[in-house]
Amino acid sequence: MHHGVGDGEKEENIDYRASFRLVRELMRTRLGGFALAFLFLIFATAVNLVNPVIAKTILDSVIPAHDSTRLVVYSVMYAANIFLSLVFNYLLYIQLVKTGQKLIVSLKKKLLDHLFTLGMDFYSENPVGKLSARVQSDTGTLYELFTETAVTIFKDIFMFIAVFVIMFFYNRELTMLLMPVFPVILLIVWLFVKLSSPLFVKSRKIMAEITGWLTEQLNGIEVLQAYNREENAASHMHELNERKFRAEYHAELYGVVFFLGIFALQPVSTAAVFGAGGIQVLHGKLTVGVLIMFILYITQLFEPIFRFSEHISIIQRSFSAAHRLSRLLDVKPSVCEVPEPCDIDSIKKGIEFRNVWMRYRENSPWVLRNISFSLEKGHSIAIAGETGGGKTSLANLLFRFYDFQKGSVLVDGMDIRQLSFRSLRSVFGLIQQDIYLFPGTIMENLKMMDSSIPDSRVMDAIKIMGLEGFFRKLPLSMTVVEKGQNLSIGEKQVIALARALVLDQEFLVLDEATSHMDPYTERVVTGAVQRLLKHKTLIIIAHRLSTIRNVDRILMISGGELKESGTHDELIAAGGLYADYYRLQSGMSVKTEIGGNIEENINISGENMAGGTDEIRA
Amino acid sequence: MRFALEWLYPYWRAHAGRMLLILVAGLAAALLQTVTPYLIERIVNGLESHLTQDYIIKNVLLILAAGIAIYGTNMIAQRNRAYMNFRNEWEIREKVFLHIIYLDSSFYHTFTTGDLVTRLADDVSRKISWFSCSGVFRFVQAALTLAALFTVMFYMNWRLTLWVLVPVPLIVFCSIKGGRILGERFTRLQKSISDIYDFLETCFTGIKVIKANSREESQRRIFSDRIDAQCAAEISAGSMDVIFHHFFHSAGYISVALVYLAGGMMVIDGAATLGQLVAFQFYAVMIVPPLMDISMFIVAGRRASVSIRRVDALLNCDSSLIRNIPELTEKKNTVAEYKSAIFPIKEIEFVKVSLRSPDRQKWLLKDISFKAMAGQRVAVVGKIGCGKSLLLSLVLRLGEYDSGMILVNGLDIRSIPLEYYRSRIGFTSQEAQIFTGTLRYNIELERENSSMAQIMSAVETAQLKQDIYKFPKGLDTFVGTRGVSVSGGQKQRISIARALLAGPDVLVLDDATSAMDARTENNFWKSYRKAYPSAVCITATHRVSTIETSDLILVMDNGKISAQGTHSELMKNSALYRDIYEQKKLEQSYKERKNKGRK
């Protein structure tokens, strides 16, 4: 039941070319930084090569000559060299970290900017977790490429070549003897990467699955207990644990065999050098010093090859991250501004919808059909109707979260598509039904985390809305925890209402909360909305009908069509769809007071509800 | 640290054979390690004194044999340590999980889900697992290795050994200190990364608000601050990391330099052989990895101890549910008889039930008394925080109460086995829970004996039928975090279908109809009553249409029932109820006006 995959994405073939292009472009932006790192790298490599030669000199010439002064000099050189190696390696690594960080920081900013240009359709298709993973975890993987491989791989290459050349210089025969070892090691490295990396990926995924599963179960602990599911959950936990154990143990076994194999090569090569070299020494063809030097160098010869296993897996990982990133960067926004958009500071007259038709995708059913209405500045309308009937879709058009296909939407007589996003979205404000609060204080949330807004503006807004009492109970300095869990939906809605006034937008779209409001808060909300009605042009998307009696006009939308329009009293008097809705919500018993007539209506819109398209959750 | 080791001991005890193997293999590896340099000494000294080819070959083969033996013993030790790490992780996590899922609601009020998941996943997997065997037994092996190395070295040349020992205290000191600083910096880095995740999650979830108010700029600023913080943390952790690693890489060579200096002098003076000098050069490098293991043991041990205490704290929590269950004989028919004697539940009665806050300072519920009968619907109303959900959790027996009595069919609720009792109850939580899986799984919730007809009838009563058709694969549609997303209303109705599936005697709904529109809600109550005419239903609700039509309304205020009765009774007697109802009064007047108009 729970065998989902970590990221929800299928393993895809990596487009290495596109990934490489991205990596190359990124590196180009920090060419200087990488060049300096390269310089340090050459020094570090050179320093690392010297010590075996010093050891050889001590053993072969200093000690036999009984020259204690030179012994001191060489020993100090040996120690100094260790220090230098530490210094250059430090400089190299820090240079890479700094350069890599700068590069990743600008990449992350670029990603966020790009994501901000994308429309709501993109956000409804891509879960938040996936987007966060792109911005944070994929860039992190790519960063590893810059610090661990992109430059450092040359260190390993240089080291290998240099050591080989030096050894060849001192003793051709012994060097050639070691030759066959290298292809074998390369093969082992390749095998290890090939076999173990899927296992490591697998165990990472199981870990993510365990975390997800635990969160889900513990969040629903009441349900788990109330349904006597403890044993089921325990056996599922057992199964997950066992899978994790198998995957990790399996992966670890490869690791153990591989890395111990590397260590085992040490005595093998030592034996080989002594075996072949020792006999040469006996024959006077080789000195003890050179023999020891060879053993010391062999370690340095193996290291780069072993590190290749790391390089390969880093390249694999980071290229698949780069692949995902370049695909994300290639996504084009579905709704764009015109090349030279108009800027407006305020709406002078009002807005108008003329025969608007809209749907979310080609070939999908129309969500709005031939909607026409107008709203003058200073007036207010409410949009009522069943869930999925098109209320929210209509509001989405005002913010150009989506575009309509037929008809026109006019702002002060101007096509809405000619306006810049910025001006459009600063004259229109949205108060969402399930509003999202940001971690921070209530004050910060009222300013929408924009610290340039003075506190006094917030206080004024609270006063105008008559919310002083409410915010005395709910202090402005209170910290909102993750996802606003320490506030009720009603409290959140009040904050959102006040926030709308703080941000000082002229036309407000209020998407009413549907649920979980206790009577006290509901009254506060209703009161605040009444105040807003006096100060702003308001479009209320009504779910509960209780707040909208005082609006100038109510539009009843059902199945994407505008069915009725008028004031509350007019619509109630007309006895149509709105009147039925209203009666039901105000709690009148259907049976006793309305009779069979209403039953029929219920069935009709029941069908409408089934036929209406789901509103896109944004 | 001592506490951690004592805590881990039973886990080792349970795998005594394997642990013994780890120790023996570790000891063997430690001893074998000393052999190779010793053989090198013999070869080098032999070369000086013109020995035979056979002598060299014999020693070379011995080096090879020692190498293979080291490989073998290390393999055994390491493999089994890895096994034990993962095995311990498994056992610890399972033990804790099994413990906590039986704990009552007061535990879940103390610990948040996020905290529990961190302890079960992060603490267990990242901090305890490795330490639980590798951390400790690598340390043991390291101690053995050092002992063996120094014994052989002393035996070979004690004066030169002292020289090798000179930098050891410095290495140990620096590595422990450095390890701690490194750990701190990585923790800070981790924190900065999770700050960014928090930001991104909030930002993308609230994207509509951000865009609608064109607040991209201020979001960019926050993001920029946070990535700068991460950048700084990366650099500070990175610089320590590189020093730490290269230091270890180099530390051994400091001893090597000393060996060349002092040893070279001794060779010149004839106090040591060239072979000893060469052998010591290898020994000097060999003492570093065990020193590293020792410092790791201390650094990781400190971290693991903290985590072990965090995990142990969960194991020390006990369920506060009191069980006075009369002893049942093991015979099956007795259980069946017992069940048929007390079930179906026809009546639930609260008699002066009170509940204190965990700190015993104030009453969360005080003197709650009411009686819910078969076929009735009881509505619990009141402001947020008045104790509605708490009351429901007592009905479900998710939590314990301090005084009073809850009677089920006249029996003390504490005397009924939990599992039997809960099997007769259907429940939806305030925030409807959806689990990753198919819709069918979410409704069935592993009660696999249910038939398709039962499922469909629950779906129909819960007003979910129309929705099912809209899902791409109907009941087999995959929902949850990684599947098709469901709306809040659908979640509620799925939970209701889940609650109805077993045909419960008691249905407990915590504000389960809030996202339904008026018409759907009306239909739900009607078909529910039709399908389960004699079930008890207890619901916390804000919906006036539900409240009005309930058989009994409990008006709660500040943990007390301030009034109870039917709608018309309460309208007469309860000011608070009228107050709650007041906002609907105006609408009432519209209705009346309209009725007049009709006349």
Chai-1 contact restraints between the chains, C-beta under 6 A:
chainA,res_idxA,chainB,res_idxB,connection_type,confidence,min_distance_angstrom,max_distance_angstrom,comment,restraint_id
A,M1,B,G437,contact,1.0,0.0,6.0,A-B,restraint_1
A,M1,B,Y441,contact,1.0,0.0,6.0,A-B,restraint_2
A,H2,B,T436,contact,1.0,0.0,6.0,A-B,restraint_3
A,G4,B,R482,contact,1.0,0.0,6.0,A-B,restraint_4
A,G8,B,R482,contact,1.0,0.0,6.0,A-B,restraint_5
A,I58,B,Y260,contact,1.0,0.0,6.0,A-B,restraint_6
A,I63,B,G264,contact,1.0,0.0,6.0,A-B,restraint_7
A,I63,B,V267,contact,1.0,0.0,6.0,A-B,restraint_8
A,H66,B,I268,contact,1.0,0.0,6.0,A-B,restraint_9
A,L71,B,G264,contact,1.0,0.0,6.0,A-B,restraint_10
A,S75,B,A257,contact,1.0,0.0,6.0,A-B,restraint_11
A,S75,B,Y260,contact,1.0,0.0,6.0,A-B,restraint_12
A,S75,B,L261,contact,1.0,0.0,6.0,A-B,restraint_13
A,Y78,B,A257,contact,1.0,0.0,6.0,A-B,restraint_14
A,A79,B,A257,contact,1.0,0.0,6.0,A-B,restraint_15
A,I82,B,S250,contact,1.0,0.0,6.0,A-B,restraint_16
A,I82,B,Y253,contact,1.0,0.0,6.0,A-B,restraint_17
A,L86,B,H246,contact,1.0,0.0,6.0,A-B,restraint_18
A,L86,B,S250,contact,1.0,0.0,6.0,A-B,restraint_19
A,N89,B,H246,contact,1.0,0.0,6.0,A-B,restraint_20
A,Y90,B,V242,contact,1.0,0.0,6.0,A-B,restraint_21
A,Y93,B,V242,contact,1.0,0.0,6.0,A-B,restraint_22
A,I94,B,S239,contact,1.0,0.0,6.0,A-B,restraint_23
A,V97,B,I235,contact,1.0,0.0,6.0,A-B,restraint_24
A,V97,B,G238,contact,1.0,0.0,6.0,A-B,restraint_25
A,Q101,B,C231,contact,1.0,0.0,6.0,A-B,restraint_26
A,Q101,B,E234,contact,1.0,0.0,6.0,A-B,restraint_27
A,V105,B,I227,contact,1.0,0.0,6.0,A-B,restraint_28
A,V105,B,C231,contact,1.0,0.0,6.0,A-B,restraint_29
A,K108,B,I227,contact,1.0,0.0,6.0,A-B,restraint_30
A,L112,B,F223,contact,1.0,0.0,6.0,A-B,restraint_31
A,F116,B,E216,contact,1.0,0.0,6.0,A-B,restraint_32
A,Y123,B,I207,contact,1.0,0.0,6.0,A-B,restraint_33
A,V128,B,E201,contact,1.0,0.0,6.0,A-B,restraint_34
A,V128,B,F204,contact,1.0,0.0,6.0,A-B,restraint_35
A,V128,B,T205,contact,1.0,0.0,6.0,A-B,restraint_36
A,L131,B,F204,contact,1.0,0.0,6.0,A-B,restraint_37
A,S132,B,Y197,contact,1.0,0.0,6.0,A-B,restraint_38
A,S132,B,L200,contact,1.0,0.0,6.0,A-B,restraint_39
A,S132,B,E201,contact,1.0,0.0,6.0,A-B,restraint_40
A,V135,B,L200,contact,1.0,0.0,6.0,A-B,restraint_41
A,Q136,B,I196,contact,1.0,0.0,6.0,A-B,restraint_42
A,Q136,B,Y197,contact,1.0,0.0,6.0,A-B,restraint_43
A,T211,B,A121,contact,1.0,0.0,6.0,A-B,restraint_44
A,L214,B,V117,contact,1.0,0.0,6.0,A-B,restraint_45
A,L214,B,L120,contact,1.0,0.0,6.0,A-B,restraint_46
A,T215,B,V117,contact,1.0,0.0,6.0,A-B,restraint_47
A,E216,B,F435,contact,1.0,0.0,6.0,A-B,restraint_48
A,L218,B,T113,contact,1.0,0.0,6.0,A-B,restraint_49
A,L218,B,L116,contact,1.0,0.0,6.0,A-B,restraint_50
A,N219,B,T113,contact,1.0,0.0,6.0,A-B,restraint_51
A,G220,B,Q433,contact,1.0,0.0,6.0,A-B,restraint_52
A,I221,B,Y108,contact,1.0,0.0,6.0,A-B,restraint_53
A,E222,B,L398,contact,1.0,0.0,6.0,A-B,restraint_54
A,E222,B,S429,contact,1.0,0.0,6.0,A-B,restraint_55
A,V223,B,S429,contact,1.0,0.0,6.0,A-B,restraint_56
A,V223,B,Q433,contact,1.0,0.0,6.0,A-B,restraint_57
A,Q225,B,L398,contact,1.0,0.0,6.0,A-B,restraint_58
A,A226,B,L396,contact,1.0,0.0,6.0,A-B,restraint_59
A,A226,B,R422,contact,1.0,0.0,6.0,A-B,restraint_60
A,A226,B,F427,contact,1.0,0.0,6.0,A-B,restraint_61
A,Y227,B,L445,contact,1.0,0.0,6.0,A-B,restraint_62
A,N228,B,E419,contact,1.0,0.0,6.0,A-B,restraint_63
A,N228,B,R422,contact,1.0,0.0,6.0,A-B,restraint_64
A,N228,B,S423,contact,1.0,0.0,6.0,A-B,restraint_65
A,E230,B,I101,contact,1.0,0.0,6.0,A-B,restraint_66
A,N232,B,E446,contact,1.0,0.0,6.0,A-B,restraint_67
A,A233,B,I101,contact,1.0,0.0,6.0,A-B,restraint_68
A,A234,B,L98,contact,1.0,0.0,6.0,A-B,restraint_69
A,M237,B,E94,contact,1.0,0.0,6.0,A-B,restraint_70
A,M237,B,F97,contact,1.0,0.0,6.0,A-B,restraint_71
A,N241,B,W90,contact,1.0,0.0,6.0,A-B,restraint_72
A,N241,B,R93,contact,1.0,0.0,6.0,A-B,restraint_73
A,N241,B,E94,contact,1.0,0.0,6.0,A-B,restraint_74
A,F245,B,F86,contact,1.0,0.0,6.0,A-B,restraint_75
A,F245,B,W90,contact,1.0,0.0,6.0,A-B,restraint_76
A,E248,B,F86,contact,1.0,0.0,6.0,A-B,restraint_77
A,Y249,B,F86,contact,1.0,0.0,6.0,A-B,restraint_78
A,E252,B,A82,contact,1.0,0.0,6.0,A-B,restraint_79
A,V256,B,Q78,contact,1.0,0.0,6.0,A-B,restraint_80
A,V256,B,R79,contact,1.0,0.0,6.0,A-B,restraint_81
A,L260,B,Y71,contact,1.0,0.0,6.0,A-B,restraint_82
A,L260,B,N74,contact,1.0,0.0,6.0,A-B,restraint_83
A,L260,B,M75,contact,1.0,0.0,6.0,A-B,restraint_84
A,A264,B,G67,contact,1.0,0.0,6.0,A-B,restraint_85
A,A264,B,Y71,contact,1.0,0.0,6.0,A-B,restraint_86
A,P267,B,T36,contact,1.0,0.0,6.0,A-B,restraint_87
A,P267,B,I63,contact,1.0,0.0,6.0,A-B,restraint_88
A,P267,B,G67,contact,1.0,0.0,6.0,A-B,restraint_89
A,V268,B,G67,contact,1.0,0.0,6.0,A-B,restraint_90
A,T270,B,I63,contact,1.0,0.0,6.0,A-B,restraint_91
A,A271,B,V60,contact,1.0,0.0,6.0,A-B,restraint_92
A,A271,B,I63,contact,1.0,0.0,6.0,A-B,restraint_93
A,A271,B,L64,contact,1.0,0.0,6.0,A-B,restraint_94
A,F274,B,I43,contact,1.0,0.0,6.0,A-B,restraint_95
A,F274,B,V60,contact,1.0,0.0,6.0,A-B,restraint_96
A,G275,B,V60,contact,1.0,0.0,6.0,A-B,restraint_97
A,G278,B,I43,contact,1.0,0.0,6.0,A-B,restraint_98
A,G278,B,I56,contact,1.0,0.0,6.0,A-B,restraint_99
A,I279,B,Q53,contact,1.0,0.0,6.0,A-B,restraint_100
A,V281,B,L47,contact,1.0,0.0,6.0,A-B,restraint_101
A,V288,B,V44,contact,1.0,0.0,6.0,A-B,restraint_102
A,V288,B,L47,contact,1.0,0.0,6.0,A-B,restraint_103
A,I292,B,V278,contact,1.0,0.0,6.0,A-B,restraint_104
A,T387,B,D517,contact,1.0,0.0,6.0,A-B,restraint_105
A,F399,B,A212,contact,1.0,0.0,6.0,A-B,restraint_106
A,R422,B,S214,contact,1.0,0.0,6.0,A-B,restraint_107
A,R425,B,A212,contact,1.0,0.0,6.0,A-B,restraint_108
A,R425,B,S214,contact,1.0,0.0,6.0,A-B,restraint_109
A,S426,B,S214,contact,1.0,0.0,6.0,A-B,restraint_110
A,L430,B,A212,contact,1.0,0.0,6.0,A-B,restraint_111
A,Q432,B,V209,contact,1.0,0.0,6.0,A-B,restraint_112
A,Y436,B,T205,contact,1.0,0.0,6.0,A-B,restraint_113
A,Y436,B,G206,contact,1.0,0.0,6.0,A-B,restraint_114
A,F438,B,T202,contact,1.0,0.0,6.0,A-B,restraint_115
A,M448,B,R215,contact,1.0,0.0,6.0,A-B,restraint_116
A,M449,B,S218,contact,1.0,0.0,6.0,A-B,restraint_117
A,D450,B,S218,contact,1.0,0.0,6.0,A-B,restraint_118
A,S488,B,I384,contact,1.0,0.0,6.0,A-B,restraint_119
A,L503,B,N213,contact,1.0,0.0,6.0,A-B,restraint_120
A,T514,B,A515,contact,1.0,0.0,6.0,A-B,restraint_121
A,S515,B,S514,contact,1.0,0.0,6.0,A-B,restraint_122
A,S515,B,A515,contact,1.0,0.0,6.0,A-B,restraint_123
A,H516,B,S514,contact,1.0,0.0,6.0,A-B,restraint_124
A,D518,B,K383,contact,1.0,0.0,6.0,A-B,restraint_125
A,D518,B,I384,contact,1.0,0.0,6.0,A-B,restraint_126
A,P519,B,I580,contact,1.0,0.0,6.0,A-B,restraint_127
A,Y520,B,K383,contact,1.0,0.0,6.0,A-B,restraint_128
A,R523,B,Q583,contact,1.0,0.0,6.0,A-B,restraint_129
A,I572,B,K594,contact,1.0,0.0,6.0,A-B,restraint_130
A,L584,B,A518,contact,1.0,0.0,6.0,A-B,restraint_131
A,L584,B,R519,contact,1.0,0.0,6.0,A-B,restraint_132
A,Q585,B,A518,contact,1.0,0.0,6.0,A-B,restraint_133
A,S586,B,E587,contact,1.0,0.0,6.0,A-B,restraint_134
A,G587,B,V544,contact,1.0,0.0,6.0,A-B,restraint_135
A,G587,B,S545,contact,1.0,0.0,6.0,A-B,restraint_136
A,G587,B,E548,contact,1.0,0.0,6.0,A-B,restraint_137
A,I602,B,R519,contact,1.0,0.0,6.0,A-B,restraint_138
A,A610,B,Q466,contact,1.0,0.0,6.0,A-B,restraint_139
A,A618,B,K208,contact,1.0,0.0,6.0,A-B,restraint_140
